[in-house]
Amino acid sequence: QVHLVESGGGLVQAGDSLRLSCVVSGRAYHVGWFRQGPGKEREFVAGITSTGSQPFYADSVKGRFTISRDTAEAPVFLQMDTLVPEDTAIYSCATSKETWKNHLHLYDYWGRGLQVTVST
């Protein structure tokens, strides 16, 4: 059975950093991070392959966020720097056999998500 558990969210001020963690059990495939802000649709944030290569980012976070993993069995981290209020959202990780990019419909297992709030 596949489980994903996120941790590391919270309330920070603009300009601060946070590191999110996604622990995946039951499979070792590609992982993506997504977020859903208030009144918005879920959007892709960043993804990485099962081997920890080829990180891929949404334009809105490129240069500020870094996704990483050491091995297929290791946690997947999302380092978020220079946070802005627009980053406020529920962040979720998900796993896919086929993609690590912004093809939301190809991700088949999801974590419950956690809240990240960035104040001004």
N, CA and C atoms as a LAMMPS dump frame, in Angstrom:
ITEM: TIMESTEP
0
ITEM: NUMBER OF ATOMS
360
ITEM: BOX BOUNDS ff ff ff
-5.0000000000000000e+02 5.0000000000000000e+02
-5.0000000000000000e+02 5.0000000000000000e+02
-5.0000000000000000e+02 5.0000000000000000e+02
ITEM: ATOMS id mol type element x y z
1 1 1 N 0.844 -1.18 0
2 1 2 C 0 0 0
3 1 3 C 0.888 1.241 0
4 2 1 N 0.467 2.255 -0.71
5 2 2 C 1.264 3.463 -0.86
6 2 3 C 0.756 4.547 0.07
7 3 1 N 1.692 5.158 0.794
8 3 2 C 1.354 6.271 1.675
9 3 3 C 2.334 7.398 1.468
10 4 1 N 1.823 8.61 1.517
11 4 2 C 2.661 9.802 1.458
12 4 3 C 2.315 10.676 2.654
13 5 1 N 3.337 11.148 3.352
14 5 2 C 3.129 11.995 4.517
15 5 3 C 4.009 13.217 4.394
16 6 1 N 3.368 14.38 4.441
17 6 2 C 4.095 15.646 4.37
18 6 3 C 4.329 16.2 5.769
19 7 1 N 5.407 16.938 5.9
20 7 2 C 5.678 17.639 7.154
21 7 3 C 6.486 18.905 6.859
22 8 1 N 6.504 19.816 7.842
23 8 2 C 7.351 20.994 7.734
24 8 3 C 6.634 22.293 7.446
25 9 1 N 5.324 22.266 7.336
26 9 2 C 4.606 23.499 7.052
27 9 3 C 4.524 24.41 8.261
28 10 1 N 3.863 25.55 8.078
29 10 2 C 3.692 26.463 9.192
30 10 3 C 3.445 27.882 8.751
31 11 1 N 3.568 28.779 9.718
32 11 2 C 3.365 30.209 9.478
33 11 3 C 4.712 30.92 9.525
34 12 1 N 5.019 31.643 8.456
35 12 2 C 6.27 32.394 8.387
36 12 3 C 5.991 33.789 7.851
37 13 1 N 7.001 34.629 7.905
38 13 2 C 6.885 35.97 7.343
39 13 3 C 7.481 36.017 5.942
40 14 1 N 7.047 36.99 5.186
41 14 2 C 7.593 37.173 3.843
42 14 3 C 9.114 37.299 3.918
43 15 1 N 9.782 36.599 3.003
44 15 2 C 11.23 36.593 2.982
45 15 3 C 11.863 35.429 3.714
46 16 1 N 11.078 34.757 4.533
47 16 2 C 11.587 33.607 5.294
48 16 3 C 11.674 32.361 4.413
49 17 1 N 12.172 31.3 5.028
50 17 2 C 12.305 30.005 4.345
51 17 3 C 11.581 28.92 5.126
52 18 1 N 11.212 27.878 4.413
53 18 2 C 10.657 26.662 5.011
54 18 3 C 11.157 25.483 4.209
55 19 1 N 11.268 24.325 4.867
56 19 2 C 11.595 23.102 4.143
57 19 3 C 10.502 22.086 4.4
58 20 1 N 9.859 21.671 3.336
59 20 2 C 8.838 20.633 3.423
60 20 3 C 9.46 19.272 3.141
61 21 1 N 8.906 18.258 3.764
62 21 2 C 9.364 16.894 3.565
63 21 3 C 8.195 16.016 3.154
64 22 1 N 8.453 15.11 2.241
65 22 2 C 7.447 14.136 1.797
66 22 3 C 8.065 12.749 1.93
67 23 1 N 7.492 11.953 2.814
68 23 2 C 7.953 10.582 2.987
69 23 3 C 6.991 9.656 2.26
70 24 1 N 7.524 8.868 1.346
71 24 2 C 6.72 7.953 0.536
72 24 3 C 7.033 6.524 0.945
73 25 1 N 6.025 5.756 1.245
74 25 2 C 6.217 4.343 1.538
75 25 3 C 5.373 3.522 0.576
76 26 1 N 5.893 2.369 0.197
77 26 2 C 5.144 1.458 -0.647
78 26 3 C 5.467 1.533 -2.125
79 27 1 N 6.206 2.565 -2.543
80 27 2 C 6.645 2.634 -3.927
81 27 3 C 7.786 3.631 -4.027
82 28 1 N 8.527 3.542 -5.107
83 28 2 C 9.675 4.437 -5.3
84 28 3 C 9.629 4.987 -6.71
85 29 1 N 8.711 5.88 -6.969
86 29 2 C 8.533 6.474 -8.293
87 29 3 C 8.793 7.965 -8.233
88 30 1 N 8.423 8.627 -9.287
89 30 2 C 8.625 10.076 -9.361
90 30 3 C 7.699 10.777 -8.359
91 31 1 N 8.124 11.948 -7.912
92 31 2 C 7.335 12.696 -6.928
93 31 3 C 7.174 14.143 -7.371
94 32 1 N 5.998 14.64 -7.172
95 32 2 C 5.733 16.044 -7.444
96 32 3 C 5.148 16.719 -6.22
97 33 1 N 5.416 18.013 -6.096
98 33 2 C 4.783 18.853 -5.087
99 33 3 C 3.758 19.751 -5.784
100 34 1 N 2.626 19.894 -5.134
101 34 2 C 1.541 20.724 -5.651
102 34 3 C 1.066 21.655 -4.547
103 35 1 N 0.306 22.663 -4.906
104 35 2 C -0.28 23.541 -3.898
105 35 3 C -1.632 24.052 -4.379
106 36 1 N -2.454 24.378 -3.395
107 36 2 C -3.754 24.953 -3.69
108 36 3 C -3.98 26.128 -2.76
109 37 1 N -3.964 27.318 -3.333
110 37 2 C -4.187 28.53 -2.561
111 37 3 C -5.663 28.796 -2.355
112 38 1 N -5.996 29.728 -1.47
113 38 2 C -7.399 30.058 -1.195
114 38 3 C -8.136 30.481 -2.469
115 39 1 N -9.209 29.79 -2.792
116 39 2 C -9.993 30.133 -3.954
117 39 3 C -9.35 29.807 -5.283
118 40 1 N -8.284 29.038 -5.264
119 40 2 C -7.568 28.707 -6.5
120 40 3 C -7.602 27.214 -6.771
121 41 1 N -7.289 26.846 -8
122 41 2 C -7.17 25.434 -8.338
123 41 3 C -5.8 24.916 -7.903
124 42 1 N -5.727 23.624 -7.769
125 42 2 C -4.453 23.006 -7.446
126 42 3 C -3.475 23.225 -8.592
127 43 1 N -2.232 23.563 -8.249
128 43 2 C -1.23 23.808 -9.272
129 43 3 C 0.065 23.075 -8.944
130 44 1 N 0.769 22.73 -10.006
131 44 2 C 2.064 22.075 -9.873
132 44 3 C 3.089 23.07 -9.353
133 45 1 N 3.982 22.592 -8.469
134 45 2 C 5.052 23.426 -7.932
135 45 3 C 6.422 22.948 -8.409
136 46 1 N 6.704 21.67 -8.162
137 46 2 C 8.013 21.129 -8.525
138 46 3 C 7.936 19.61 -8.549
139 47 1 N 8.82 18.982 -9.326
140 47 2 C 8.854 17.537 -9.39
141 47 3 C 10.262 17.018 -9.577
142 48 1 N 10.454 15.747 -9.245
143 48 2 C 11.768 15.137 -9.354
144 48 3 C 11.608 13.666 -9.686
145 49 1 N 12.577 13.116 -10.412
146 49 2 C 12.482 11.715 -10.797
147 49 3 C 12.744 10.792 -9.613
148 50 1 N 12.504 9.51 -9.81
149 50 2 C 12.712 8.522 -8.753
150 50 3 C 14.176 8.458 -8.337
151 51 1 N 15.086 8.787 -9.242
152 51 2 C 16.509 8.736 -8.928
153 51 3 C 17.048 10.06 -8.409
154 52 1 N 16.201 11.051 -8.28
155 52 2 C 16.641 12.337 -7.764
156 52 3 C 17.262 13.257 -8.796
157 53 1 N 16.986 13 -10.041
158 53 2 C 17.551 13.838 -11.104
159 53 3 C 16.461 14.663 -11.778
160 54 1 N 16.878 15.528 -12.661
161 54 2 C 15.993 16.32 -13.524
162 54 3 C 14.901 17.06 -12.773
163 55 1 N 15.229 17.85 -11.774
164 55 2 C 14.197 18.641 -11.104
165 55 3 C 13.506 19.571 -12.095
166 56 1 N 12.224 19.746 -11.875
167 56 2 C 11.404 20.559 -12.784
168 56 3 C 10.536 21.468 -11.94
169 57 1 N 10.435 22.756 -12.338
170 57 2 C 9.763 23.742 -11.508
171 57 3 C 8.726 24.537 -12.29
172 58 1 N 7.691 24.955 -11.561
173 58 2 C 6.777 25.941 -12.109
174 58 3 C 7.517 27.273 -12.205
175 59 1 N 7.145 28.079 -13.185
176 59 2 C 7.814 29.368 -13.363
177 59 3 C 7.697 30.239 -12.117
178 60 1 N 6.597 30.107 -11.406
179 60 2 C 6.345 30.977 -10.257
180 60 3 C 7.295 30.727 -9.093
181 61 1 N 7.952 29.581 -9.075
182 61 2 C 8.843 29.264 -7.95
183 61 3 C 10.283 29.063 -8.382
184 62 1 N 10.539 29.099 -9.685
185 62 2 C 11.888 28.854 -10.193
186 62 3 C 12.85 29.881 -9.598
187 63 1 N 13.978 29.403 -9.077
188 63 2 C 14.962 30.277 -8.465
189 63 3 C 14.744 30.507 -6.989
190 64 1 N 13.573 30.133 -6.467
191 64 2 C 13.29 30.304 -5.033
192 64 3 C 13.121 28.965 -4.326
193 65 1 N 12.57 27.976 -5.029
194 65 2 C 12.326 26.655 -4.447
195 65 3 C 13.299 25.654 -5.037
196 66 1 N 13.664 24.667 -4.205
197 66 2 C 14.545 23.594 -4.647
198 66 3 C 13.985 22.265 -4.18
199 67 1 N 13.796 21.349 -5.12
200 67 2 C 13.317 20.005 -4.786
201 67 3 C 14.509 19.059 -4.822
202 68 1 N 14.521 18.1 -3.894
203 68 2 C 15.657 17.19 -3.857
204 68 3 C 15.272 15.869 -3.215
205 69 1 N 16.028 14.854 -3.545
206 69 2 C 15.935 13.543 -2.898
207 69 3 C 17.25 12.833 -3.173
208 70 1 N 17.706 12.019 -2.238
209 70 2 C 18.994 11.341 -2.415
210 70 3 C 18.834 10.008 -3.13
211 71 1 N 17.789 9.274 -2.772
212 71 2 C 17.54 7.972 -3.388
213 71 3 C 16.041 7.832 -3.603
214 72 1 N 15.664 6.776 -4.287
215 72 2 C 14.237 6.548 -4.546
216 72 3 C 13.466 6.292 -3.255
217 73 1 N 14.15 5.8 -2.234
218 73 2 C 13.479 5.488 -0.972
219 73 3 C 13.568 6.635 0.034
220 74 1 N 14.357 7.64 -0.277
221 74 2 C 14.572 8.745 0.662
222 74 3 C 13.434 9.748 0.599
223 75 1 N 13.275 10.548 1.65
224 75 2 C 12.269 11.608 1.601
225 75 3 C 12.557 12.59 0.464
226 76 1 N 11.516 13.218 0.005
227 76 2 C 11.648 14.27 -1.001
228 76 3 C 11.458 15.604 -0.296
229 77 1 N 12.429 16.474 -0.435
230 77 2 C 12.389 17.762 0.234
231 77 3 C 12.043 18.867 -0.751
232 78 1 N 11.326 19.848 -0.229
233 78 2 C 11.069 21.068 -0.994
234 78 3 C 11.558 22.233 -0.146
235 79 1 N 12.713 22.754 -0.513
236 79 2 C 13.265 23.922 0.171
237 79 3 C 12.665 25.157 -0.451
238 80 1 N 11.988 25.948 0.372
239 80 2 C 11.301 27.144 -0.126
240 80 3 C 11.956 28.376 0.487
241 81 1 N 12.582 29.162 -0.342
242 81 2 C 13.262 30.38 0.104
243 81 3 C 12.555 31.616 -0.428
244 82 1 N 12.843 32.742 0.205
245 82 2 C 12.271 34.024 -0.21
246 82 3 C 10.762 33.91 -0.414
247 83 1 N 10.106 33.387 0.595
248 83 2 C 8.667 33.181 0.488
249 83 3 C 7.926 34.509 0.405
250 84 1 N 6.84 34.489 -0.344
251 84 2 C 5.973 35.657 -0.505
252 84 3 C 4.549 35.26 -0.146
253 85 1 N 3.704 36.238 0.19
254 85 2 C 2.33 35.888 0.578
255 85 3 C 1.593 35.045 -0.461
256 86 1 N 1.926 35.207 -1.727
257 86 2 C 1.282 34.429 -2.788
258 86 3 C 1.627 32.946 -2.728
259 87 1 N 2.617 32.586 -1.92
260 87 2 C 2.957 31.169 -1.736
261 87 3 C 2.051 30.5 -0.707
262 88 1 N 1.206 31.271 -0.046
263 88 2 C 0.285 30.707 0.929
264 88 3 C -0.648 29.706 0.256
265 89 1 N -0.668 28.485 0.782
266 89 2 C -1.454 27.418 0.159
267 89 3 C -1.364 26.163 1.006
268 90 1 N -2.185 25.198 0.641
269 90 2 C -2.008 23.841 1.14
270 90 3 C -1.096 23.124 0.159
271 91 1 N -0.006 22.584 0.681
272 91 2 C 0.991 21.91 -0.151
273 91 3 C 0.837 20.401 0.01
274 92 1 N 0.836 19.702 -1.123
275 92 2 C 0.703 18.249 -1.12
276 92 3 C 1.769 17.634 -2.009
277 93 1 N 2.197 16.437 -1.645
278 93 2 C 3.071 15.695 -2.545
279 93 3 C 2.3 14.515 -3.12
280 94 1 N 2.747 14.08 -4.272
281 94 2 C 2.076 12.99 -4.97
282 94 3 C 3.114 12.2 -5.747
283 95 1 N 2.777 10.978 -6.085
284 95 2 C 3.709 10.121 -6.791
285 95 3 C 3.111 9.612 -8.093
286 96 1 N 3.968 9.386 -9.058
287 96 2 C 3.538 8.951 -10.382
288 96 3 C 4.568 8.005 -10.974
289 97 1 N 4.081 7.016 -11.736
290 97 2 C 4.986 6.135 -12.477
291 97 3 C 5.505 6.811 -13.735
292 98 1 N 4.763 7.785 -14.248
293 98 2 C 4.991 8.275 -15.607
294 98 3 C 5.611 9.648 -15.71
295 99 1 N 5.474 10.475 -14.695
296 99 2 C 5.907 11.857 -14.865
297 99 3 C 6.394 12.452 -13.56
298 100 1 N 7.168 13.494 -13.647
299 100 2 C 7.54 14.32 -12.5
300 100 3 C 7.299 15.787 -12.842
301 101 1 N 6.506 15.985 -13.885
302 101 2 C 6.229 17.34 -14.338
303 101 3 C 4.762 17.684 -14.103
304 102 1 N 4.317 18.747 -14.728
305 102 2 C 3.02 19.306 -14.389
306 102 3 C 1.86 18.651 -15.136
307 103 1 N 1.79 17.326 -15.048
308 103 2 C 0.667 16.572 -15.614
309 103 3 C -0.107 15.989 -14.455
310 104 1 N -0.932 16.807 -13.852
311 104 2 C -1.585 16.476 -12.595
312 104 3 C -2.333 15.151 -12.668
313 105 1 N -2.973 14.873 -13.793
314 105 2 C -3.815 13.681 -13.913
315 105 3 C -3.008 12.384 -13.908
316 106 1 N -1.697 12.47 -14.037
317 106 2 C -0.857 11.271 -14.047
318 106 3 C -0.335 10.909 -12.656
319 107 1 N -0.647 11.701 -11.664
320 107 2 C -0.254 11.383 -10.289
321 107 3 C -1.4 10.613 -9.634
322 108 1 N -1.086 9.468 -9.052
323 108 2 C -2.168 8.616 -8.588
324 108 3 C -2.225 8.394 -7.088
325 109 1 N -1.193 8.748 -6.362
326 109 2 C -1.241 8.674 -4.909
327 109 3 C -0.838 10.026 -4.339
328 110 1 N -1.615 10.476 -3.341
329 110 2 C -1.444 11.818 -2.8
330 110 3 C -1.35 11.786 -1.286
331 111 1 N -0.57 12.721 -0.754
332 111 2 C -0.585 12.937 0.677
333 111 3 C -1.779 13.798 1.061
334 112 1 N -1.969 13.976 2.377
335 112 2 C -3.118 14.749 2.851
336 112 3 C -2.904 16.251 2.717
337 113 1 N -1.662 16.657 2.649
338 113 2 C -1.372 18.075 2.496
339 113 3 C -1.12 18.76 3.825
340 114 1 N -0.462 19.915 3.74
341 114 2 C -0.225 20.708 4.935
342 114 3 C -0.26 22.198 4.564
343 115 1 N -0.516 22.988 5.581
344 115 2 C -0.712 24.422 5.366
345 115 3 C 0.617 25.168 5.457
346 116 1 N 0.837 26.022 4.48
347 116 2 C 1.934 26.992 4.521
348 116 3 C 1.302 28.369 4.411
349 117 1 N 1.581 29.2 5.403
350 117 2 C 1.038 30.553 5.4
351 117 3 C 2.185 31.546 5.485
352 118 1 N 2.202 32.492 4.556
353 118 2 C 3.248 33.517 4.514
354 118 3 C 2.581 34.859 4.769
355 119 1 N 2.967 35.485 5.866
356 119 2 C 2.369 36.778 6.224
357 119 3 C 3.246 37.923 5.718
358 120 1 N 2.626 39.088 5.59
359 120 2 C 3.377 40.271 5.118
360 120 3 C 4.147 40.906 6.255
